[in-house]
Amino acid sequence: MDRTQEKLKEETEKWLERLEDRVEGLDKDVEQMENVEAYRKDTYHFLDEEDFIRAWESVIYAWGILETLERLGKFEEN
């Protein structure tokens, strides 16, 4: 693995961990949350396959959808 791949893997894992923390306790029944979950699972799959570009893309897509849902107020505040 070259340095670029290592860095991409590290960044993907960092953002995936943050995503896991962020979605914990959120209502999974919120419309479009299934897409966040699908991209999250895809991230793990692509990391396992050492396809770091697609893993990075997947975690970023998940983040984008999650942030959009949050900005639209789709989750109840505790």
N, CA, C and O atoms as a printed pandas DataFrame, in Angstrom:
     atom_number atom_name residue_name chain_id  residue_number  x_coord  y_coord  z_coord
0              1         N          MET        A               1    0.858   -1.174    0.000
1              2        CA          MET        A               1    0.000    0.000    0.000
2              3         C          MET        A               1    0.903    1.236    0.000
3              4         O          MET        A               1    1.808    1.360    0.825
4              5         N          ASP        A               2    0.640    2.138   -0.933
5              6        CA          ASP        A               2    1.444    3.355   -0.979
6              7         C          ASP        A               2    0.914    4.384    0.018
7              8         O          ASP        A               2   -0.135    4.184    0.630
8              9         N          ARG        A               3    1.637    5.469    0.175
9             10        CA          ARG        A               3    1.292    6.499    1.176
10            11         C          ARG        A               3   -0.075    7.126    0.907
11            12         O          ARG        A               3   -0.807    7.431    1.848
12            13         N          THR        A               4   -0.422    7.318   -0.342
13            14        CA          THR        A               4   -1.724    7.897   -0.672
14            15         C          THR        A               4   -2.847    6.968   -0.220
15            16         O          THR        A               4   -3.835    7.416    0.362
16            17         N          GLN        A               5   -2.694    5.685   -0.488
17            18        CA          GLN        A               5   -3.705    4.720   -0.059
18            19         C          GLN        A               5   -3.801    4.665    1.465
19            20         O          GLN        A               5   -4.898    4.601    2.021
20            21         N          GLU        A               6   -2.658    4.692    2.132
21            22        CA          GLU        A               6   -2.650    4.681    3.592
22            23         C          GLU        A               6   -3.395    5.882    4.153
23            24         O          GLU        A               6   -4.205    5.747    5.070
24            25         N          LYS        A               7   -3.121    7.044    3.606
25            26        CA          LYS        A               7   -3.765    8.274    4.074
26            27         C          LYS        A               7   -5.268    8.220    3.815
27            28         O          LYS        A               7   -6.058    8.612    4.674
28            29         N          LEU        A               8   -5.664    7.746    2.655
29            30        CA          LEU        A               8   -7.081    7.633    2.320
30            31         C          LEU        A               8   -7.779    6.656    3.267
31            32         O          LEU        A               8   -8.890    6.919    3.726
32            33         N          LYS        A               9   -7.132    5.543    3.554
33            34        CA          LYS        A               9   -7.683    4.567    4.495
34            35         C          LYS        A               9   -7.830    5.177    5.885
35            36         O          LYS        A               9   -8.869    5.016    6.525
36            37         N          GLU        A              10   -6.805    5.871    6.352
37            38        CA          GLU        A              10   -6.839    6.509    7.671
38            39         C          GLU        A              10   -7.973    7.531    7.765
39            40         O          GLU        A              10   -8.725    7.542    8.739
40            41         N          GLU        A              11   -8.091    8.371    6.768
41            42        CA          GLU        A              11   -9.142    9.396    6.773
42            43         C          GLU        A              11  -10.532    8.765    6.722
43            44         O          GLU        A              11  -11.446    9.209    7.416
44            45         N          THR        A              12  -10.685    7.738    5.907
45            46        CA          THR        A              12  -11.968    7.051    5.809
46            47         C          THR        A              12  -12.343    6.444    7.151
47            48         O          THR        A              12  -13.481    6.582    7.600
48            49         N          GLU        A              13  -11.398    5.774    7.792
49            50        CA          GLU        A              13  -11.668    5.163    9.092
50            51         C          GLU        A              13  -11.998    6.217   10.150
51            52         O          GLU        A              13  -12.869    6.002   10.993
52            53         N          LYS        A              14  -11.308    7.345   10.105
53            54        CA          LYS        A              14  -11.570    8.433   11.052
54            55         C          LYS        A              14  -13.005    8.939   10.894
55            56         O          LYS        A              14  -13.728    9.084   11.880
56            57         N          TRP        A              15  -13.413    9.205    9.650
57            58        CA          TRP        A              15  -14.753    9.738    9.418
58            59         C          TRP        A              15  -15.826    8.690    9.622
59            60         O          TRP        A              15  -16.948    9.024   10.002
60            61         N          LEU        A              16  -15.512    7.442    9.380
61            62        CA          LEU        A              16  -16.459    6.358    9.643
62            63         C          LEU        A              16  -16.720    6.240   11.144
63            64         O          LEU        A              16  -17.863    6.059   11.563
64            65         N          GLU        A              17  -15.680    6.342   11.940
65            66        CA          GLU        A              17  -15.852    6.301   13.396
66            67         C          GLU        A              17  -16.717    7.459   13.876
67            68         O          GLU        A              17  -17.593    7.277   14.721
68            69         N          ARG        A              18  -16.474    8.629   13.345
69            70        CA          ARG        A              18  -17.288    9.799   13.703
70            71         C          ARG        A              18  -18.743    9.600   13.265
71            72         O          ARG        A              18  -19.671    9.981   13.979
72            73         N          LEU        A              19  -18.930    9.005   12.095
73            74        CA          LEU        A              19  -20.280    8.731   11.611
74            75         C          LEU        A              19  -20.990    7.767   12.554
75            76         O          LEU        A              19  -22.151    7.975   12.906
76            77         N          GLU        A              20  -20.294    6.720   12.960
77            78        CA          GLU        A              20  -20.882    5.745   13.882
78            79         C          GLU        A              20  -21.347    6.432   15.167
79            80         O          GLU        A              20  -22.444    6.165   15.658
80            81         N          ASP        A              21  -20.512    7.312   15.703
81            82        CA          ASP        A              21  -20.877    8.042   16.919
82            83         C          ASP        A              21  -22.083    8.944   16.677
83            84         O          ASP        A              21  -22.965    9.062   17.528
84            85         N          ARG        A              22  -22.110    9.572   15.518
85            86        CA          ARG        A              22  -23.163   10.547   15.205
86            87         C          ARG        A              22  -24.523    9.888   15.001
87            88         O          ARG        A              22  -25.544   10.459   15.387
88            89         N          VAL        A              23  -24.559    8.697   14.402
89            90        CA          VAL        A              23  -25.845    8.055   14.117
90            91         C          VAL        A              23  -26.373    7.260   15.306
91            92         O          VAL        A              23  -27.543    6.876   15.335
92            93         N          GLU        A              24  -25.504    7.015   16.288
93            94        CA          GLU        A              24  -25.937    6.258   17.455
94            95         C          GLU        A              24  -27.105    6.969   18.129
95            96         O          GLU        A              24  -27.013    8.144   18.485
96            97         N          GLY        A              25  -28.186    6.249   18.296
97            98        CA          GLY        A              25  -29.362    6.796   18.958
98            99         C          GLY        A              25  -30.308    7.565   18.054
99           100         O          GLY        A              25  -31.382    7.971   18.498
100          101         N          LEU        A              26  -29.938    7.776   16.794
101          102        CA          LEU        A              26  -30.837    8.473   15.879
102          103         C          LEU        A              26  -31.931    7.524   15.405
103          104         O          LEU        A              26  -31.739    6.310   15.339
104          105         N          ASP        A              27  -33.058    8.093   15.083
105          106        CA          ASP        A              27  -34.198    7.316   14.595
106          107         C          ASP        A              27  -33.889    6.779   13.199
107          108         O          ASP        A              27  -33.770    7.540   12.239
108          109         N          LYS        A              28  -33.763    5.467   13.108
109          110        CA          LYS        A              28  -33.436    4.829   11.832
110          111         C          LYS        A              28  -34.628    4.807   10.876
111          112         O          LYS        A              28  -34.474    4.484    9.697
112          113         N          ASP        A              29  -35.825    5.152   11.386
113          114        CA          ASP        A              29  -37.022    5.162   10.549
114          115         C          ASP        A              29  -37.230    6.484    9.807
115          116         O          ASP        A              29  -38.152    6.610    9.000
116          117         N          VAL        A              30  -36.374    7.465   10.082
117          118        CA          VAL        A              30  -36.466    8.742    9.377
118          119         C          VAL        A              30  -36.237    8.497    7.886
119          120         O          VAL        A              30  -35.322    7.776    7.489
120          121         N          GLU        A              31  -37.095    9.118    7.075
121          122        CA          GLU        A              31  -36.955    8.963    5.624
122          123         C          GLU        A              31  -35.537    9.335    5.185
123          124         O          GLU        A              31  -34.996   10.352    5.618
124          125         N          GLN        A              32  -34.966    8.545    4.361
125          126        CA          GLN        A              32  -33.614    8.674    3.794
126          127         C          GLN        A              32  -32.519    8.166    4.729
127          128         O          GLN        A              32  -31.357    8.094    4.327
128          129         N          MET        A              33  -32.867    7.811    5.976
129          130        CA          MET        A              33  -31.852    7.269    6.874
130          131         C          MET        A              33  -31.355    5.911    6.366
131          132         O          MET        A              33  -30.228    5.508    6.652
132          133         N          GLU        A              34  -32.203    5.216    5.616
133          134        CA          GLU        A              34  -31.762    3.932    5.051
134          135         C          GLU        A              34  -30.593    4.139    4.085
135          136         O          GLU        A              34  -29.755    3.251    3.922
136          137         N          ASN        A              35  -30.539    5.300    3.453
137          138        CA          ASN        A              35  -29.411    5.595    2.560
138          139         C          ASN        A              35  -28.127    5.830    3.348
139          140         O          ASN        A              35  -27.050    5.403    2.932
140          141         N          VAL        A              36  -28.245    6.507    4.481
141          142        CA          VAL        A              36  -27.077    6.703    5.347
142          143         C          VAL        A              36  -26.538    5.338    5.765
143          144         O          VAL        A              36  -25.336    5.083    5.699
144          145         N          GLU        A              37  -27.447    4.467    6.195
145          146        CA          GLU        A              37  -27.052    3.131    6.634
146          147         C          GLU        A              37  -26.440    2.318    5.491
147          148         O          GLU        A              37  -25.457    1.607    5.699
148          149         N          ALA        A              38  -26.998    2.415    4.316
149          150        CA          ALA        A              38  -26.469    1.665    3.171
150          151         C          ALA        A              38  -25.058    2.131    2.826
151          152         O          ALA        A              38  -24.173    1.308    2.591
152          153         N          TYR        A              39  -24.845    3.435    2.795
153          154        CA          TYR        A              39  -23.502    3.943    2.496
154          155         C          TYR        A              39  -22.515    3.615    3.610
155          156         O          TYR        A              39  -21.337    3.375    3.345
156          157         N          ARG        A              40  -22.991    3.603    4.860
157          158        CA          ARG        A              40  -22.132    3.220    5.976
158          159         C          ARG        A              40  -21.661    1.777    5.793
159          160         O          ARG        A              40  -20.475    1.480    5.935
160          161         N          LYS        A              41  -22.593    0.893    5.481
161          162        CA          LYS        A              41  -22.246   -0.512    5.260
162          163         C          LYS        A              41  -21.334   -0.672    4.043
163          164         O          LYS        A              41  -20.411   -1.486    4.059
164          165         N          ASP        A              42  -21.594    0.100    2.998
165          166        CA          ASP        A              42  -20.727    0.065    1.812
166          167         C          ASP        A              42  -19.297    0.465    2.166
167          168         O          ASP        A              42  -18.338   -0.087    1.627
168          169         N          THR        A              43  -19.166    1.426    3.071
169          170        CA          THR        A              43  -17.832    1.862    3.479
170          171         C          THR        A              43  -17.042    0.696    4.063
171          172         O          THR        A              43  -15.881    0.485    3.711
172          173         N          TYR        A              44  -17.678   -0.056    4.954
173          174        CA          TYR        A              44  -17.008   -1.222    5.533
174          175         C          TYR        A              44  -16.639   -2.240    4.451
175          176         O          TYR        A              44  -15.539   -2.792    4.448
176          177         N          HIS        A              45  -17.564   -2.473    3.549
177          178        CA          HIS        A              45  -17.310   -3.425    2.471
178          179         C          HIS        A              45  -16.089   -3.005    1.643
179          180         O          HIS        A              45  -15.192   -3.810    1.392
180          181         N          PHE        A              46  -16.068   -1.750    1.227
181          182        CA          PHE        A              46  -14.969   -1.282    0.392
182          183         C          PHE        A              46  -13.638   -1.246    1.153
183          184         O          PHE        A              46  -12.582   -1.478    0.564
184          185         N          LEU        A              47  -13.687   -0.957    2.453
185          186        CA          LEU        A              47  -12.458   -1.036    3.239
186          187         C          LEU        A              47  -11.933   -2.468    3.259
187          188         O          LEU        A              47  -10.735   -2.701    3.099
188          189         N          ASP        A              48  -12.838   -3.424    3.457
189          190        CA          ASP        A              48  -12.436   -4.840    3.445
190          191         C          ASP        A              48  -11.825   -5.243    2.108
191          192         O          ASP        A              48  -10.898   -6.051    2.058
192          193         N          GLU        A              49  -12.350   -4.676    1.034
193          194        CA          GLU        A              49  -11.854   -4.974   -0.309
194          195         C          GLU        A              49  -10.611   -4.154   -0.679
195          196         O          GLU        A              49  -10.043   -4.311   -1.760
196          197         N          GLU        A              50  -10.206   -3.280    0.242
197          198        CA          GLU        A              50   -9.089   -2.354    0.022
198          199         C          GLU        A              50   -9.315   -1.446   -1.186
199          200         O          GLU        A              50   -8.381   -1.064   -1.892
200          201         N          ASP        A              51  -10.574   -1.120   -1.393
201          202        CA          ASP        A              51  -10.964   -0.163   -2.433
202          203         C          ASP        A              51  -11.187    1.174   -1.717
203          204         O          ASP        A              51  -12.319    1.562   -1.428
204          205         N          PHE        A              52  -10.090    1.855   -1.443
205          206        CA          PHE        A              52  -10.121    3.011   -0.569
206          207         C          PHE        A              52  -10.789    4.230   -1.185
207          208         O          PHE        A              52  -11.315    5.073   -0.458
208          209         N          ILE        A              53  -10.781    4.340   -2.466
209          210        CA          ILE        A              53  -11.473    5.459   -3.117
210          211         C          ILE        A              53  -12.983    5.312   -2.929
211          212         O          ILE        A              53  -13.658    6.260   -2.525
212          213         N          ARG        A              54  -13.504    4.133   -3.220
213          214        CA          ARG        A              54  -14.946    3.926   -3.048
214          215         C          ARG        A              54  -15.346    3.967   -1.573
215          216         O          ARG        A              54  -16.441    4.423   -1.244
216          217         N          ALA        A              55  -14.476    3.498   -0.689
217          218        CA          ALA        A              55  -14.765    3.573    0.748
218          219         C          ALA        A              55  -14.892    5.037    1.171
219          220         O          ALA        A              55  -15.820    5.399    1.894
220          221         N          TRP        A              56  -13.961    5.872    0.719
221          222        CA          TRP        A              56  -13.998    7.300    1.030
222          223         C          TRP        A              56  -15.276    7.940    0.475
223          224         O          TRP        A              56  -15.956    8.698    1.168
224          225         N          GLU        A              57  -15.586    7.627   -0.770
225          226        CA          GLU        A              57  -16.800    8.171   -1.378
226          227         C          GLU        A              57  -18.037    7.779   -0.574
227          228         O          GLU        A              57  -18.921    8.605   -0.349
228          229         N          SER        A              58  -18.100    6.538   -0.147
229          230        CA          SER        A              58  -19.267    6.052    0.590
230          231         C          SER        A              58  -19.445    6.765    1.924
231          232         O          SER        A              58  -20.558    7.157    2.276
232          233         N          VAL        A              59  -18.362    6.935    2.663
233          234        CA          VAL        A              59  -18.488    7.599    3.956
234          235         C          VAL        A              59  -18.864    9.070    3.775
235          236         O          VAL        A              59  -19.607    9.627    4.583
236          237         N          ILE        A              60  -18.354    9.695    2.725
237          238        CA          ILE        A              60  -18.690   11.098    2.468
238          239         C          ILE        A              60  -20.153   11.239    2.039
239          240         O          ILE        A              60  -20.832   12.176    2.458
240          241         N          TYR        A              61  -20.637   10.319    1.212
241          242        CA          TYR        A              61  -22.054   10.344    0.837
242          243         C          TYR        A              61  -22.931   10.181    2.073
243          244         O          TYR        A              61  -23.923   10.892    2.233
244          245         N          ALA        A              62  -22.564    9.242    2.947
245          246        CA          ALA        A              62  -23.339    9.034    4.179
246          247         C          ALA        A              62  -23.374   10.309    5.009
247          248         O          ALA        A              62  -24.430   10.696    5.509
248          249         N          TRP        A              63  -22.236   10.958    5.156
249          250        CA          TRP        A              63  -22.170   12.215    5.897
250          251         C          TRP        A              63  -23.040   13.290    5.267
251          252         O          TRP        A              63  -23.756   14.008    5.964
252          253         N          GLY        A              64  -22.975   13.396    3.962
253          254        CA          GLY        A              64  -23.760   14.419    3.275
254          255         C          GLY        A              64  -25.251   14.233    3.479
255          256         O          GLY        A              64  -25.974   15.200    3.721
256          257         N          ILE        A              65  -25.708   13.012    3.385
257          258        CA          ILE        A              65  -27.129   12.742    3.594
258          259         C          ILE        A              65  -27.505   13.020    5.046
259          260         O          ILE        A              65  -28.528   13.648    5.320
260          261         N          LEU        A              66  -26.671   12.546    5.979
261          262        CA          LEU        A              66  -26.952   12.755    7.399
262          263         C          LEU        A              66  -27.013   14.245    7.739
263          264         O          LEU        A              66  -27.934   14.685    8.426
264          265         N          GLU        A              67  -26.063   15.000    7.274
265          266        CA          GLU        A              67  -26.068   16.439    7.562
266          267         C          GLU        A              67  -27.272   17.134    6.942
267          268         O          GLU        A              67  -27.823   18.061    7.536
268          269         N          THR        A              68  -27.680   16.704    5.773
269          270        CA          THR        A              68  -28.873   17.273    5.142
270          271         C          THR        A              68  -30.105   16.972    5.994
271          272         O          THR        A              68  -30.928   17.857    6.229
272          273         N          LEU        A              69  -30.232   15.745    6.452
273          274        CA          LEU        A              69  -31.372   15.388    7.307
274          275         C          LEU        A              69  -31.373   16.209    8.593
275          276         O          LEU        A              69  -32.424   16.666    9.043
276          277         N          GLU        A              70  -30.196   16.393    9.180
277          278        CA          GLU        A              70  -30.103   17.194   10.398
278          279         C          GLU        A              70  -30.511   18.644   10.134
279          280         O          GLU        A              70  -31.257   19.233   10.916
280          281         N          ARG        A              71  -30.032   19.209    9.052
281          282        CA          ARG        A              71  -30.351   20.609    8.734
282          283         C          ARG        A              71  -31.833   20.799    8.413
283          284         O          ARG        A              71  -32.392   21.875    8.625
284          285         N          LEU        A              72  -32.453   19.749    7.904
285          286        CA          LEU        A              72  -33.894   19.799    7.618
286          287         C          LEU        A              72  -34.726   19.540    8.880
287          288         O          LEU        A              72  -35.955   19.586    8.831
288          289         N          GLY        A              73  -34.072   19.273    9.987
289          290        CA          GLY        A              73  -34.768   19.051   11.257
290          291         C          GLY        A              73  -35.522   17.734   11.310
291          292         O          GLY        A              73  -36.583   17.655   11.928
292          293         N          LYS        A              74  -34.991   16.704   10.673
293          294        CA          LYS        A              74  -35.689   15.414   10.614
294          295         C          LYS        A              74  -35.577   14.587   11.890
295          296         O          LYS        A              74  -36.283   13.590   12.045
296          297         N          PHE        A              75  -34.709   14.986   12.795
297          298        CA          PHE        A              75  -34.535   14.241   14.045
298          299         C          PHE        A              75  -35.039   15.065   15.212
299          300         O          PHE        A              75  -34.801   16.270   15.297
300          301         N          GLU        A              76  -35.745   14.387   16.116
301          302        CA          GLU        A              76  -36.223   15.064   17.309
302          303         C          GLU        A              76  -35.029   15.363   18.217
303          304         O          GLU        A              76  -34.120   14.547   18.364
304          305         N          GLU        A              77  -35.055   16.530   18.811
305          306        CA          GLU        A              77  -33.986   16.876   19.748
306          307         C          GLU        A              77  -34.364   16.360   21.108
307          308         O          GLU        A              77  -35.519   16.445   21.527
308          309         N          ASN        A              78  -33.354   15.810   21.810
309          310        CA          ASN        A              78  -33.595   15.277   23.158
310          311         C          ASN        A              78  -33.405   16.347   24.178
311          312         O          ASN        A              78  -33.562   16.096   25.373
